[in-house]
């Protein structure tokens, strides 16, 4: 279950309800104890609490871009069905989504040096070859 996500369902009426946010599971110590990657922000859940929860996997895409794989699938489907009008509509949505994704989260500098604005550059450990 490590690297999966858990969400305790939010309810205004139940004393043991959660905050409704997703939290990454860092590790599982036992059948009754797990460690979250960041602190839980909801109400304290006591032993034996009957709060509903969901465990799931989260895609690597930021949440606003989760529909992109479905848009891509729709584009491929309508292309296969020879309906170019619909295929082009989904292709346009896909292109717009990818452009926005890279504009929002992309990083175009593949330099080996990260400049923090100080007098000395920092080496980027992700791009520094180790021999």
N, CA, C and O atoms as a printed pandas DataFrame, in Angstrom:
     atom_number atom_name residue_name chain_id  residue_number  x_coord  y_coord  z_coord
0              1         N          UNK        A               1    0.806   -1.203    0.000
1              2        CA          UNK        A               1    0.000    0.000    0.000
2              3         C          UNK        A               1    0.849    1.267    0.000
3              4         O          UNK        A               1    0.330    2.353   -0.257
4              5         N          UNK        A               2    2.149    1.146    0.285
5              6        CA          UNK        A               2    2.996    2.329    0.245
6              7         C          UNK        A               2    2.952    2.939   -1.147
7              8         O          UNK        A               2    2.924    2.219   -2.145
8              9         N          UNK        A               3    2.948    4.234   -1.213
9             10        CA          UNK        A               3    2.860    5.033   -2.438
10            11         C          UNK        A               3    1.431    5.143   -2.967
11            12         O          UNK        A               3    1.191    5.853   -3.943
12            13         N          UNK        A               4    0.489    4.456   -2.342
13            14        CA          UNK        A               4   -0.906    4.679   -2.693
14            15         C          UNK        A               4   -1.421    5.834   -1.859
15            16         O          UNK        A               4   -0.692    6.386   -1.035
16            17         N          UNK        A               5   -2.663    6.196   -2.068
17            18        CA          UNK        A               5   -3.230    7.362   -1.401
18            19         C          UNK        A               5   -4.476    6.962   -0.631
19            20         O          UNK        A               5   -5.187    6.040   -1.030
20            21         N          UNK        A               6   -4.743    7.655    0.474
21            22        CA          UNK        A               6   -5.913    7.387    1.294
22            23         C          UNK        A               6   -6.667    8.696    1.529
23            24         O          UNK        A               6   -6.068    9.760    1.690
24            25         N          UNK        A               7   -8.000    8.588    1.544
25            26        CA          UNK        A               7   -8.847    9.751    1.823
26            27         C          UNK        A               7   -9.922    9.305    2.802
27            28         O          UNK        A               7  -10.693    8.389    2.517
28            29         N          UNK        A               8   -9.969    9.963    3.964
29            30        CA          UNK        A               8  -11.035    9.692    4.927
30            31         C          UNK        A               8  -12.196   10.597    4.541
31            32         O          UNK        A               8  -12.053   11.817    4.465
32            33         N          UNK        A               9  -13.344    9.980    4.301
33            34        CA          UNK        A               9  -14.518   10.685    3.798
34            35         C          UNK        A               9  -14.970   11.770    4.770
35            36         O          UNK        A               9  -15.056   11.544    5.977
36            37         N          UNK        A              10  -15.254   12.938    4.234
37            38        CA          UNK        A              10  -15.724   14.064    5.040
38            39         C          UNK        A              10  -17.230   13.973    5.244
39            40         O          UNK        A              10  -17.979   13.651    4.322
40            41         N          UNK        A              11  -17.656   14.261    6.462
41            42        CA          UNK        A              11  -19.078   14.305    6.784
42            43         C          UNK        A              11  -19.278   15.334    7.890
43            44         O          UNK        A              11  -18.533   15.342    8.870
44            45         N          UNK        A              12  -20.269   16.195    7.743
45            46        CA          UNK        A              12  -20.533   17.212    8.766
46            47         C          UNK        A              12  -21.213   16.629    9.997
47            48         O          UNK        A              12  -21.262   17.284   11.038
48            49         N          UNK        A              13  -21.736   15.415    9.900
49            50        CA          UNK        A              13  -22.498   14.851   11.009
50            51         C          UNK        A              13  -21.708   13.856   11.843
51            52         O          UNK        A              13  -21.951   13.746   13.044
52            53         N          UNK        A              14  -20.783   13.137   11.254
53            54        CA          UNK        A              14  -20.060   12.097   11.995
54            55         C          UNK        A              14  -18.869   12.686   12.744
55            56         O          UNK        A              14  -18.082   13.440   12.174
56            57         N          UNK        A              15  -18.744   12.342   14.006
57            58        CA          UNK        A              15  -17.629   12.834   14.818
58            59         C          UNK        A              15  -16.296   12.278   14.339
59            60         O          UNK        A              15  -15.253   12.895   14.554
60            61         N          UNK        A              16  -16.322   11.123   13.693
61            62        CA          UNK        A              16  -15.080   10.494   13.243
62            63         C          UNK        A              16  -14.816   10.721   11.759
63            64         O          UNK        A              16  -14.046    9.979   11.151
64            65         N          UNK        A              17  -15.445   11.738   11.168
65            66        CA          UNK        A              17  -15.245   11.958    9.737
66            67         C          UNK        A              17  -13.924   12.671    9.482
67            68         O          UNK        A              17  -13.380   13.345   10.357
68            69         N          UNK        A              18  -13.425   12.506    8.267
69            70        CA          UNK        A              18  -12.147   13.102    7.903
70            71         C          UNK        A              18  -12.316   14.441    7.215
71            72         O          UNK        A              18  -13.400   15.024    7.205
72            73         N          UNK        A              19  -11.212   14.922    6.636
73            74        CA          UNK        A              19  -11.240   16.220    5.958
74            75         C          UNK        A              19  -11.510   16.091    4.464
75            76         O          UNK        A              19  -11.653   17.104    3.779
76            77         N          UNK        A              20  -11.582   14.868    3.945
77            78        CA          UNK        A              20  -11.904   14.663    2.538
78            79         C          UNK        A              20  -10.744   14.869    1.588
79            80         O          UNK        A              20  -10.937   14.829    0.373
80            81         N          UNK        A              21   -9.533   15.092    2.106
81            82        CA          UNK        A              21   -8.362   15.300    1.252
82            83         C          UNK        A              21   -7.586   13.997    1.099
83            84         O          UNK        A              21   -7.681   13.096    1.932
84            85         N          UNK        A              22   -6.819   13.919    0.020
85            86        CA          UNK        A              22   -6.004   12.740   -0.250
86            87         C          UNK        A              22   -4.643   12.884    0.416
87            88         O          UNK        A              22   -4.043   13.959    0.393
88            89         N          UNK        A              23   -4.159   11.794    1.012
89            90        CA          UNK        A              23   -2.853   11.756    1.663
90            91         C          UNK        A              23   -2.091   10.539    1.151
91            92         O          UNK        A              23   -2.642    9.442    1.064
92            93         N          UNK        A              24   -0.821   10.743    0.814
93            94        CA          UNK        A              24   -0.004    9.638    0.335
94            95         C          UNK        A              24    0.425    8.764    1.511
95            96         O          UNK        A              24    0.814    9.273    2.562
96            97         N          UNK        A              25    0.351    7.446    1.327
97            98        CA          UNK        A              25    0.790    6.494    2.344
98            99         C          UNK        A              25    2.295    6.292    2.173
99           100         O          UNK        A              25    2.754    5.824    1.131
100          101         N          UNK        A              26    3.054    6.649    3.209
101          102        CA          UNK        A              26    4.509    6.500    3.154
102          103         C          UNK        A              26    4.917    5.061    3.450
103          104         O          UNK        A              26    5.777    4.499    2.772
104          105         N          UNK        A              27    4.290    4.465    4.474
105          106        CA          UNK        A              27    4.627    3.084    4.829
106          107         C          UNK        A              27    3.499    2.475    5.648
107          108         O          UNK        A              27    2.657    3.179    6.206
108          109         N          UNK        A              28    3.507    1.148    5.706
109          110        CA          UNK        A              28    2.549    0.390    6.508
110          111         C          UNK        A              28    3.364   -0.367    7.556
111          112         O          UNK        A              28    4.191   -1.213    7.218
112          113         N          UNK        A              29    3.124   -0.057    8.826
113          114        CA          UNK        A              29    3.862   -0.719    9.906
114          115         C          UNK        A              29    3.190   -2.026   10.326
115          116         O          UNK        A              29    3.870   -3.003   10.639
116          117         N          UNK        A              30    1.866   -2.043   10.334
117          118        CA          UNK        A              30    1.134   -3.243   10.745
118          119         C          UNK        A              30   -0.264   -3.166   10.149
119          120         O          UNK        A              30   -0.561   -2.268    9.361
120          121         N          UNK        A              31   -1.113   -4.100   10.522
121          122        CA          UNK        A              31   -2.470   -4.100    9.980
122          123         C          UNK        A              31   -3.324   -2.964   10.549
123          124         O          UNK        A              31   -4.431   -2.729   10.066
124          125         N          UNK        A              32   -2.829   -2.263   11.560
125          126        CA          UNK        A              32   -3.600   -1.166   12.151
126          127         C          UNK        A              32   -2.857    0.164   12.157
127          128         O          UNK        A              32   -3.408    1.166   12.614
128          129         N          UNK        A              33   -1.625    0.200   11.664
129          130        CA          UNK        A              33   -0.826    1.427   11.716
130          131         C          UNK        A              33   -0.229    1.712   10.347
131          132         O          UNK        A              33    0.387    0.849    9.721
132          133         N          UNK        A              34   -0.429    2.956    9.898
133          134        CA          UNK        A              34    0.225    3.403    8.669
134          135         C          UNK        A              34    0.806    4.781    8.905
135          136         O          UNK        A              34    0.357    5.512    9.787
136          137         N          UNK        A              35    1.813    5.134    8.107
137          138        CA          UNK        A              35    2.449    6.444    8.193
138          139         C          UNK        A              35    2.169    7.198    6.909
139          140         O          UNK        A              35    2.342    6.667    5.812
140          141         N          UNK        A              36    1.733    8.452    7.056
141          142        CA          UNK        A              36    1.448    9.298    5.900
142          143         C          UNK        A              36    2.691   10.092    5.529
143          144         O          UNK        A              36    3.542   10.361    6.377
144          145         N          UNK        A              37    2.791   10.463    4.260
145          146        CA          UNK        A              37    3.933   11.239    3.782
146          147         C          UNK        A              37    3.909   12.671    4.318
147          148         O          UNK        A              37    4.963   13.295    4.443
148          149         N          UNK        A              38    2.730   13.198    4.636
149          150        CA          UNK        A              38    2.608   14.527    5.249
150          151         C          UNK        A              38    1.574   14.431    6.364
151          152         O          UNK        A              38    0.732   13.534    6.346
152          153         N          UNK        A              39    1.626   15.337    7.326
153          154        CA          UNK        A              39    0.709   15.247    8.470
154          155         C          UNK        A              39   -0.758   15.320    8.054
155          156         O          UNK        A              39   -1.133   16.063    7.147
156          157         N          UNK        A              40   -1.572   14.531    8.743
157          158        CA          UNK        A              40   -3.011   14.518    8.511
158          159         C          UNK        A              40   -3.614   15.809    9.040
159          160         O          UNK        A              40   -3.293   16.232   10.150
160          161         N          UNK        A              41   -4.482   16.439    8.261
161          162        CA          UNK        A              41   -5.043   17.729    8.642
162          163         C          UNK        A              41   -6.463   17.677    9.158
163          164         O          UNK        A              41   -7.018   18.715    9.521
164          165         N          UNK        A              42   -7.072   16.502    9.203
165          166        CA          UNK        A              42   -8.462   16.384    9.652
166          167         C          UNK        A              42   -8.564   16.159   11.145
167          168         O          UNK        A              42   -7.581   16.264   11.879
168          169         N          UNK        A              43   -9.774   15.848   11.580
169          170        CA          UNK        A              43  -10.002   15.517   12.992
170          171         C          UNK        A              43   -9.244   14.251   13.347
171          172         O          UNK        A              43   -9.008   13.391   12.499
172          173         N          UNK        A              44   -8.870   14.151   14.608
173          174        CA          UNK        A              44   -8.202   12.935   15.077
174          175         C          UNK        A              44   -9.164   11.771   14.994
175          176         O          UNK        A              44  -10.312   11.871   15.428
176          177         N          UNK        A              45   -8.704   10.686   14.445
177          178        CA          UNK        A              45   -9.515    9.474   14.359
178          179         C          UNK        A              45   -9.083    8.539   15.462
179          180         O          UNK        A              45   -7.906    8.193   15.561
180          181         N          UNK        A              46  -10.010    8.130   16.284
181          182        CA          UNK        A              46   -9.675    7.271   17.413
182          183         C          UNK        A              46   -9.763    5.808   17.019
183          184         O          UNK        A              46  -10.354    5.470   15.993
184          185         N          UNK        A              47   -9.190    4.960   17.815
185          186        CA          UNK        A              47   -9.250    3.522   17.581
186          187         C          UNK        A              47  -10.704    3.076   17.543
187          188         O          UNK        A              47  -11.493    3.448   18.413
188          189         N          UNK        A              48  -11.048    2.311   16.576
189          190        CA          UNK        A              48  -12.415    1.829   16.443
190          191         C          UNK        A              48  -13.346    2.821   15.760
191          192         O          UNK        A              48  -14.548    2.576   15.667
192          193         N          UNK        A              49  -12.810    3.925   15.286
193          194        CA          UNK        A              49  -13.651    4.912   14.605
194          195         C          UNK        A              49  -14.223    4.290   13.334
195          196         O          UNK        A              49  -13.575    3.474   12.679
196          197         N          UNK        A              50  -15.429    4.685   13.005
197          198        CA          UNK        A              50  -16.125    4.072   11.873
198          199         C          UNK        A              50  -16.158    4.982   10.655
199          200         O          UNK        A              50  -17.106    4.917    9.872
200          201         N          UNK        A              51  -15.158    5.822   10.474
201          202        CA          UNK        A              51  -15.129    6.717    9.319
202          203         C          UNK        A              51  -14.889    5.922    8.043
203          204         O          UNK        A              51  -14.098    4.979    8.022
204          205         N          UNK        A              52  -15.578    6.313    6.990
205          206        CA          UNK        A              52  -15.369    5.665    5.688
206          207         C          UNK        A              52  -14.103    6.236    5.051
207          208         O          UNK        A              52  -13.779    7.409    5.240
208          209         N          UNK        A              53  -13.403    5.412    4.306
209          210        CA          UNK        A              53  -12.197    5.875    3.636
210          211         C          UNK        A              53  -12.064    5.201    2.279
211          212         O          UNK        A              53  -12.697    4.182    2.004
212          213         N          UNK        A              54  -11.235    5.789    1.450
213          214        CA          UNK        A              54  -10.960    5.258    0.120
214          215         C          UNK        A              54   -9.459    5.176   -0.042
215          216         O          UNK        A              54   -8.745    6.116    0.308
216          217         N          UNK        A              55   -8.975    4.075   -0.562
217          218        CA          UNK        A              55   -7.559    3.939   -0.891
218          219         C          UNK        A              55   -7.470    3.804   -2.399
219          220         O          UNK        A              55   -8.204    3.019   -2.999
220          221         N          UNK        A              56   -6.593    4.552   -3.004
221          222        CA          UNK        A              56   -6.475    4.515   -4.449
222          223         C          UNK        A              56   -5.093    4.918   -4.916
223          224         O          UNK        A              56   -4.207    5.217   -4.115
224          225         N          UNK        A              57   -4.931    4.920   -6.205
225          226        CA          UNK        A              57   -3.693    5.364   -6.820
226          227         C          UNK        A              57   -3.949    6.702   -7.483
227          228         O          UNK        A              57   -5.048    6.959   -7.976
228          229         N          UNK        A              58   -2.950    7.540   -7.495
229          230        CA          UNK        A              58   -3.060    8.842   -8.125
230          231         C          UNK        A              58   -2.141    8.883   -9.343
231          232         O          UNK        A              58   -1.002    8.421   -9.280
232          233         N          UNK        A              59   -2.629    9.428  -10.437
233          234        CA          UNK        A              59   -1.759    9.551  -11.608
234          235         C          UNK        A              59   -0.667   10.592  -11.376
235          236         O          UNK        A              59   -0.774   11.438  -10.489
236          237         N          UNK        A              60    0.362   10.513  -12.175
237          238        CA          UNK        A              60    1.453   11.464  -12.046
238          239         C          UNK        A              60    1.066   12.853  -12.536
239          240         O          UNK        A              60    1.698   13.840  -12.163
240          241         N          UNK        A              61    0.033   12.937  -13.368
241          242        CA          UNK        A              61   -0.407   14.239  -13.864
242          243         C          UNK        A              61   -1.032   15.066  -12.752
243          244         O          UNK        A              61   -1.707   14.510  -11.885
244          245         N          UNK        A              62   -0.826   16.374  -12.752
245          246        CA          UNK        A              62   -1.550   17.231  -11.811
246          247         C          UNK        A              62   -3.057   17.074  -12.026
247          248         O          UNK        A              62   -3.502   16.772  -13.133
248          249         N          UNK        A              63   -3.834   17.279  -10.966
249          250        CA          UNK        A              63   -5.264   16.977  -10.997
250          251         C          UNK        A              63   -6.013   17.680  -12.129
251          252         O          UNK        A              63   -6.910   17.088  -12.730
252          253         N          UNK        A              64   -5.668   18.904  -12.421
253          254        CA          UNK        A              64   -6.368   19.642  -13.478
254          255         C          UNK        A              64   -6.199   18.993  -14.850
255          256         O          UNK        A              64   -6.961   19.291  -15.770
256          257         N          UNK        A              65   -5.208   18.111  -14.999
257          258        CA          UNK        A              65   -4.905   17.516  -16.295
258          259         C          UNK        A              65   -5.243   16.019  -16.351
259          260         O          UNK        A              65   -4.848   15.339  -17.298
260          261         N          UNK        A              66   -5.959   15.502  -15.363
261          262        CA          UNK        A              66   -6.346   14.088  -15.362
262          263         C          UNK        A              66   -7.168   13.677  -16.583
263          264         O          UNK        A              66   -7.057   12.525  -17.002
264          265         N          UNK        A              67   -7.989   14.553  -17.181
265          266        CA          UNK        A              67   -8.762   14.132  -18.363
266          267         C          UNK        A              67   -7.930   13.950  -19.636
267          268         O          UNK        A              67   -8.443   13.394  -20.608
268          269         N          UNK        A              68   -6.690   14.387  -19.672
269          270        CA          UNK        A              68   -5.903   14.319  -20.915
270          271         C          UNK        A              68   -5.797   12.918  -21.507
271          272         O          UNK        A              68   -5.940   12.783  -22.722
272          273         N          UNK        A              69   -5.556   11.866  -20.724
273          274        CA          UNK        A              69   -5.518   10.532  -21.343
274          275         C          UNK        A              69   -6.854   10.140  -21.990
275          276         O          UNK        A              69   -6.869    9.477  -23.027
276          277         N          UNK        A              70   -7.962   10.545  -21.384
277          278        CA          UNK        A              70   -9.272   10.239  -21.973
278          279         C          UNK        A              70   -9.491   11.034  -23.258
279          280         O          UNK        A              70  -10.062   10.515  -24.217
280          281         N          UNK        A              71   -9.046   12.277  -23.283
281          282        CA          UNK        A              71   -9.169   13.092  -24.488
282          283         C          UNK        A              71   -8.326   12.476  -25.602
283          284         O          UNK        A              71   -8.746   12.435  -26.758
284          285         N          UNK        A              72   -7.128   11.996  -25.244
285          286        CA          UNK        A              72   -6.278   11.333  -26.229
286          287         C          UNK        A              72   -6.966   10.076  -26.776
287          288         O          UNK        A              72   -6.942    9.823  -27.980
288          289         N          UNK        A              73   -7.580    9.290  -25.876
289          290        CA          UNK        A              73   -8.284    8.073  -26.304
290          291         C          UNK        A              73   -9.449    8.416  -27.230
291          292         O          UNK        A              73   -9.680    7.718  -28.217
292          293         N          UNK        A              74  -10.185    9.488  -26.918
293          294        CA          UNK        A              74  -11.297    9.899  -27.781
294          295         C          UNK        A              74  -10.782   10.340  -29.150
295          296         O          UNK        A              74  -11.388   10.030  -30.175
296          297         N          UNK        A              75   -9.672   11.058  -29.161
297          298        CA          UNK        A              75   -9.063   11.474  -30.428
298          299         C          UNK        A              75   -8.682   10.247  -31.267
299          300         O          UNK        A              75   -8.961   10.196  -32.465
300          301         N          UNK        A              76   -8.041    9.259  -30.626
301          302        CA          UNK        A              76   -7.647    8.055  -31.361
302          303         C          UNK        A              76   -8.861    7.276  -31.857
303          304         O          UNK        A              76   -8.850    6.752  -32.971
304          305         N          UNK        A              77   -9.908    7.196  -31.034
305          306        CA          UNK        A              77  -11.116    6.466  -31.416
306          307         C          UNK        A              77  -11.760    7.097  -32.644
307          308         O          UNK        A              77  -12.054    6.403  -33.617
308          309         N          UNK        A              78  -11.981    8.412  -32.605
309          310        CA          UNK        A              78  -12.654    9.063  -33.730
310          311         C          UNK        A              78  -11.782    9.100  -34.977
311          312         O          UNK        A              78  -12.299    9.143  -36.093
312          313         N          UNK        A              79  -10.473    9.084  -34.799
313          314        CA          UNK        A              79   -9.584    8.975  -35.959
314          315         C          UNK        A              79   -9.747    7.607  -36.611
315          316         O          UNK        A              79   -9.781    7.496  -37.836
316          317         N          UNK        A              80   -9.848    6.570  -35.790
317          318        CA          UNK        A              80  -10.032    5.202  -36.297
318          319         C          UNK        A              80  -11.384    5.050  -36.989
319          320         O          UNK        A              80  -11.502    4.314  -37.968
320          321         N          UNK        A              81  -12.392    5.738  -36.488
321          322        CA          UNK        A              81  -13.736    5.656  -37.052
322          323         C          UNK        A              81  -13.922    6.553  -38.281
323          324         O          UNK        A              81  -15.020    6.645  -38.831
324          325         N          UNK        A              82  -12.860    7.197  -38.697
325          326        CA          UNK        A              82  -12.882    8.096  -39.863
326          327         C          UNK        A              82  -13.864    9.250  -39.716
327          328         O          UNK        A              82  -14.447    9.697  -40.704
328          329         N          UNK        A              83  -14.050    9.730  -38.504
329          330        CA          UNK        A              83  -14.850   10.926  -38.272
330          331         C          UNK        A              83  -13.870   12.049  -37.952
331          332         O          UNK        A              83  -13.605   12.347  -36.788
332          333         N          UNK        A              84  -13.337   12.663  -39.002
333          334        CA          UNK        A              84  -12.270   13.648  -38.841
334          335         C          UNK        A              84  -12.727   14.910  -38.113
335          336         O          UNK        A              84  -11.921   15.574  -37.461
336          337         N          UNK        A              85  -14.004   15.243  -38.220
337          338        CA          UNK        A              85  -14.502   16.432  -37.518
338          339         C          UNK        A              85  -14.363   16.241  -36.013
339          340         O          UNK        A              85  -13.803   17.091  -35.322
340          341         N          UNK        A              86  -14.875   15.121  -35.509
341          342        CA          UNK        A              86  -14.754   14.849  -34.067
342          343         C          UNK        A              86  -13.300   14.619  -33.672
343          344         O          UNK        A              86  -12.865   15.078  -32.616
344          345         N          UNK        A              87  -12.556   13.921  -34.500
345          346        CA          UNK        A              87  -11.151   13.667  -34.195
346          347         C          UNK        A              87  -10.397   14.986  -34.035
347          348         O          UNK        A              87   -9.599   15.132  -33.109
348          349         N          UNK        A              88  -10.637   15.933  -34.916
349          350        CA          UNK        A              88   -9.964   17.231  -34.846
350          351         C          UNK        A              88  -10.387   18.027  -33.617
351          352         O          UNK        A              88   -9.579   18.758  -33.044
352          353         N          UNK        A              89  -11.661   17.890  -33.205
353          354        CA          UNK        A              89  -12.113   18.571  -31.985
354          355         C          UNK        A              89  -11.335   18.049  -30.771
355          356         O          UNK        A              89  -10.866   18.834  -29.946
356          357         N          UNK        A              90  -11.203   16.733  -30.667
357          358        CA          UNK        A              90  -10.467   16.163  -29.542
358          359         C          UNK        A              90   -8.973   16.438  -29.660
359          360         O          UNK        A              90   -8.299   16.630  -28.648
360          361         N          UNK        A              91   -8.454   16.459  -30.874
361          362        CA          UNK        A              91   -7.039   16.780  -31.080
362          363         C          UNK        A              91   -6.756   18.199  -30.623
363          364         O          UNK        A              91   -5.723   18.457  -30.006
364          365         N          UNK        A              92   -7.665   19.128  -30.920
365          366        CA          UNK        A              92   -7.504   20.507  -30.486
366          367         C          UNK        A              92   -7.539   20.606  -28.959
367          368         O          UNK        A              92   -6.734   21.324  -28.367
368          369         N          UNK        A              93   -8.471   19.885  -28.319
369          370        CA          UNK        A              93   -8.538   19.867  -26.859
370          371         C          UNK        A              93   -7.254   19.279  -26.266
371          372         O          UNK        A              93   -6.738   19.779  -25.267
372          373         N          UNK        A              94   -6.750   18.221  -26.888
373          374        CA          UNK        A              94   -5.530   17.576  -26.421
374          375         C          UNK        A              94   -4.339   18.524  -26.548
375          376         O          UNK        A              94   -3.556   18.668  -25.609
376          377         N          UNK        A              95   -4.203   19.163  -27.698
377          378        CA          UNK        A              95   -3.091   20.096  -27.910
378          379         C          UNK        A              95   -3.141   21.252  -26.921
379          380         O          UNK        A              95   -2.113   21.643  -26.367
380          381         N          UNK        A              96   -4.340   21.804  -26.697
381          382        CA          UNK        A              96   -4.488   22.901  -25.736
382          383         C          UNK        A              96   -4.114   22.444  -24.332
383          384         O          UNK        A              96   -3.423   23.159  -23.606
384          385         N          UNK        A              97   -4.572   21.241  -23.945
385          386        CA          UNK        A              97   -4.263   20.720  -22.620
386          387         C          UNK        A              97   -2.781   20.477  -22.416
387          388         O          UNK        A              97   -2.239   20.798  -21.359
388          389         N          UNK        A              98   -2.121   19.912  -23.415
389          390        CA          UNK        A              98   -0.688   19.637  -23.310
390          391         C          UNK        A              98    0.103   20.932  -23.267
391          392         O          UNK        A              98    1.058   21.057  -22.500
392          393         N          UNK        A              99   -0.294   21.899  -24.092
393          394        CA          UNK        A              99    0.378   23.196  -24.078
394          395         C          UNK        A              99    0.261   23.851  -22.711
395          396         O          UNK        A              99    1.247   24.369  -22.186
396          397         N          UNK        A             100   -0.934   23.835  -22.128
397          398        CA          UNK        A             100   -1.151   24.419  -20.808
398          399         C          UNK        A             100   -0.366   23.664  -19.745
399          400         O          UNK        A             100    0.215   24.275  -18.847
400          401         N          UNK        A             101   -0.346   22.328  -19.843
401          402        CA          UNK        A             101    0.405   21.509  -18.897
402          403         C          UNK        A             101    1.881   21.899  -18.896
403          404         O          UNK        A             101    2.458   22.133  -17.834
404          405         N          UNK        A             102    2.494   21.970  -20.075
405          406        CA          UNK        A             102    3.914   22.299  -20.145
406          407         C          UNK        A             102    4.185   23.748  -19.781
407          408         O          UNK        A             102    5.234   24.060  -19.217
408          409         N          UNK        A             103    3.258   24.629  -20.095
409          410        CA          UNK        A             103    3.432   26.036  -19.725
410          411         C          UNK        A             103    3.354   26.194  -18.208
411          412         O          UNK        A             103    4.080   27.001  -17.628
412          413         N          UNK        A             104    2.485   25.433  -17.575
413          414        CA          UNK        A             104    2.297   25.539  -16.135
414          415         C          UNK        A             104    3.362   24.789  -15.354
415          416         O          UNK        A             104    3.870   25.303  -14.357
416          417         N          UNK        A             105    3.712   23.577  -15.790
417          418        CA          UNK        A             105    4.603   22.724  -15.010
418          419         C          UNK        A             105    5.917   22.394  -15.703
419          420         O          UNK        A             105    6.777   21.744  -15.109
420          421         N          UNK        A             106    6.086   22.825  -16.935
421          422        CA          UNK        A             106    7.288   22.469  -17.670
422          423         C          UNK        A             106    8.494   23.290  -17.271
423          424         O          UNK        A             106    8.369   24.359  -16.672
424          425         N          UNK        A             107    9.646   22.783  -17.605
425          426        CA          UNK        A             107   10.904   23.454  -17.334
426          427         C          UNK        A             107   11.784   23.234  -18.546
427          428         O          UNK        A             107   12.178   22.103  -18.831
428          429         N          UNK        A             108   12.096   24.296  -19.259
429          430        CA          UNK        A             108   12.800   24.161  -20.532
430          431         C          UNK        A             108   14.313   24.256  -20.423
431          432         O          UNK        A             108   15.008   24.078  -21.423
432          433         N          UNK        A             109   14.838   24.530  -19.243
433          434        CA          UNK        A             109   16.280   24.699  -19.101
434          435         C          UNK        A             109   16.926   23.368  -18.736
435          436         O          UNK        A             109   16.704   22.852  -17.641
436          437         N          UNK        A             110   17.709   22.818  -19.628
437          438        CA          UNK        A             110   18.404   21.557  -19.358
438          439         C          UNK        A             110   19.873   21.794  -19.012
439          440         O          UNK        A             110   20.716   20.915  -19.193
440          441         N          UNK        A             111   20.162   22.987  -18.517
441          442        CA          UNK        A             111   21.520   23.333  -18.145
442          443         C          UNK        A             111   22.012   22.466  -16.993
443          444         O          UNK        A             111   21.221   22.002  -16.171
444          445         N          UNK        A             112   23.306   22.257  -16.940
445          446        CA          UNK        A             112   23.897   21.510  -15.840
446          447         C          UNK        A             112   24.011   22.382  -14.597
447          448         O          UNK        A             112   24.269   21.869  -13.508
448          449         N          UNK        A             113   23.822   23.689  -14.741
449          450        CA          UNK        A             113   24.001   24.633  -13.645
450          451         C          UNK        A             113   22.648   25.202  -13.242
451          452         O          UNK        A             113   21.859   25.615  -14.092
452          453         N          UNK        A             114   22.387   25.219  -11.942
453          454        CA          UNK        A             114   21.202   25.881  -11.418
454          455         C          UNK        A             114   21.684   27.158  -10.753
455          456         O          UNK        A             114   22.492   27.107   -9.826
456          457         N          UNK        A             115   21.202   28.295  -11.213
457          458        CA          UNK        A             115   21.625   29.586  -10.677
458          459         C          UNK        A             115   20.617   30.043   -9.644
459          460         O          UNK        A             115   19.462   30.314   -9.971
460          461         N          UNK        A             116   21.054   30.128   -8.391
461          462        CA          UNK        A             116   20.156   30.555   -7.328
462          463         C          UNK        A             116   20.178   32.062   -7.120
463          464         O          UNK        A             116   19.561   32.566   -6.181
464          465         N          UNK        A             117   20.884   32.791   -7.988
465          466        CA          UNK        A             117   20.956   34.238   -7.884
466          467         C          UNK        A             117   22.084   34.729   -6.999
467          468         O          UNK        A             117   22.317   35.934   -6.905
468          469         N          UNK        A             118   22.780   33.822   -6.355
469          470        CA          UNK        A             118   23.921   34.198   -5.514
470          471         C          UNK        A             118   25.158   34.283   -6.401
471          472         O          UNK        A             118   25.061   34.182   -7.624
472          473         N          UNK        A             119   26.290   34.464   -5.793
473          474        CA          UNK        A             119   27.533   34.636   -6.548
474          475         C          UNK        A             119   28.132   33.335   -7.050
475          476         O          UNK        A             119   29.075   33.363   -7.841
476          477         N          UNK        A             120   27.618   32.212   -6.618
477          478        CA          UNK        A             120   28.186   30.945   -7.057
478          479         C          UNK        A             120   27.075   30.051   -7.595
479          480         O          UNK        A             120   25.993   30.001   -7.010
480          481         N          UNK        A             121   27.320   29.343   -8.698
481          482        CA          UNK        A             121   26.298   28.451   -9.259
482          483         C          UNK        A             121   26.225   27.132   -8.487
483          484         O          UNK        A             121   27.204   26.698   -7.881
484          485         N          UNK        A             122   25.066   26.516   -8.521
485          486        CA          UNK        A             122   24.867   25.205   -7.912
486          487         C          UNK        A             122   24.788   24.165   -9.020
487          488         O          UNK        A             122   24.142   24.398  -10.042
488          489         N          UNK        A             123   25.430   23.037   -8.833
489          490        CA          UNK        A             123   25.321   21.962   -9.807
490          491         C          UNK        A             123   23.976   21.278   -9.643
491          492         O          UNK        A             123   23.534   21.016   -8.524
492          493         N          UNK        A             124   23.335   20.995  -10.752
493          494        CA          UNK        A             124   22.063   20.266  -10.732
494          495         C          UNK        A             124   22.394   18.788  -10.618
495          496         O          UNK        A             124   22.945   18.219  -11.560
496          497         N          UNK        A             125   22.072   18.127   -9.471
497          498        CA          UNK        A             125   22.443   16.721   -9.306
498          499         C          UNK        A             125   21.680   15.787  -10.248
499          500         O          UNK        A             125   22.126   14.667  -10.497
500          501         N          UNK        A             126   20.544   16.232  -10.771
501          502        CA          UNK        A             126   19.791   15.388  -11.703
502          503         C          UNK        A             126   20.411   15.349  -13.088
503          504         O          UNK        A             126   20.152   14.428  -13.862
504          505         N          UNK        A             127   21.220   16.339  -13.401
505          506        CA          UNK        A             127   21.799   16.417  -14.734
506          507         C          UNK        A             127   23.313   16.317  -14.724
507          508         O          UNK        A             127   23.949   16.511  -15.760
508          509         N          UNK        A             128   23.896   16.021  -13.588
509          510        CA          UNK        A             128   25.350   15.925  -13.483
510          511         C          UNK        A             128   25.764   14.464  -13.655
511          512         O          UNK        A             128   25.393   13.615  -12.844
512          513         N          UNK        A             129   26.522   14.170  -14.698
513          514        CA          UNK        A             129   26.955   12.775  -14.885
514          515         C          UNK        A             129   27.959   12.375  -13.814
515          516         O          UNK        A             129   28.830   13.159  -13.437
516          517         N          UNK        A             130   27.825   11.155  -13.336
517          518        CA          UNK        A             130   28.764   10.622  -12.353
518          519         C          UNK        A             130   29.539    9.490  -13.032
519          520         O          UNK        A             130   28.960    8.514  -13.508
520          521         N          UNK        A             131   30.837    9.647  -13.060
521          522        CA          UNK        A             131   31.699    8.650  -13.709
522          523         C          UNK        A             131   32.398    7.795  -12.687
523          524         O          UNK        A             131   33.163    6.901  -13.049
